[in-house]
Amino acid sequence: MILILKPGLSRIAVESVAKKVSEEYSVETDIMFGVDCATVGIIGDTSDIDMGKLELNENVDRVMRVSEPYKKANRHFHSQNTVINVEGRTIGDNKLAIIAGPCSVENEEQIVGIAKRIKESGAGFLRGGAFKPRTSPYSFQGLGEEGLDLLIEAKRQTGLPIVSEIMSPSYIDRFVDSVDIIQVGARNMQNFDLLKELGKTRKPILLKRGLSSTIEEWLMSAEYIMAEGNNEVILCERGIRTFEKYTRNTLDLSSILVIKKQSHLPILVDPSHATGYAWMVEPMALAAIAAGADGLLIEVHNDPVHALSDGQQSLTPNQFDELMKKSKQVAPLFNKEI
């Protein structure tokens, strides 16, 4: 439910309305100040709230019910796009956020070398897996905390903020200390205990879409994080599982348009995991920019043939550099820049 207040109200008057509603109905309220007027979002059980009574308030213009189950992530509650600042780099405005790096951190020479190359090409963030959720228990599972230490060293030498995936709530304190953006992978999108704990942090959370999740389910997972107080959520479309077997997943570029309509949260696209093939990454990345994505997540490896994980979908540094050159040409056509 949303209260649209009358134009010209002072901040004190707006806060008074929100406080009265919160106390009277035992619900949470969220205030958003717009150009002409303010709105008050009501979060919680609103089934017993009398809309007519609310409209009797002299400061209330009208009341709207929101049918979607997600509230804090809903554009009705927050009409302006959320822009997340990570060490001076923004995600969600007209500047494309480019996150690149290997699927797995393998050694210092590898991760530092890749970090330097992607920075030269224009990437703003370094990604690297320290803990790897693999389908097979016999596949490389990552270096764990040693991998985080190597990412920190790569950041020390390049200044690039770090993005890495968390798998267990037991590592939250370590990730908060070491990582600039905490990634929740597709397999953990509905790990609600993990989402709740991440919601208690104040670190930006990169939330990937689940393997077969609907957009509403995805946004409800974001809601779990935001309900605990952390509004720094970045969505990432990485393809979904369909009947098609040629590609690793099916990249749903239409989700960008739906998210932009339904939510204020920024959305990135990961064409590497979506397609599973390096030769598909560039055209799908450019298509994502055209569709309105706020950034890209690209796998880059210095030696894909011998990569310990996901080599066939990884670009070489030279291929990534070519992608960046083309992206810089395409982005302005869609009111974006790199």
Secondary structure, DSSP 8 states (H G I E B T S, - for coil): -EEEE-TT--HHHHHHHHHHHHHHHT-EEEEEE-SS-EEEEEES--TT--HHHHHTSTTEEEEE---SS--TTBTTT--S---EEETTEEESSSB-EEEEE-SB---HHHHHHHHHHHHHHT--EEE-BSS---SSTTS----THHHHHHHHHHHHHH---EEEEE--GGGHHHHHHH-SEEEE-GGGTT-HHHHHHHHTS-S-EEEE--TT--HHHHHHHHHHHHHTT---EEEEE--B--S--SSSSB--THHHHHHHHHB-S-EEE-HHHHH--HHHHHHHHHHHHHHT-SEEEEEB-S-GGG-SS-GGG-B-HHHHHHHHHHHHHHGGGGT-B-
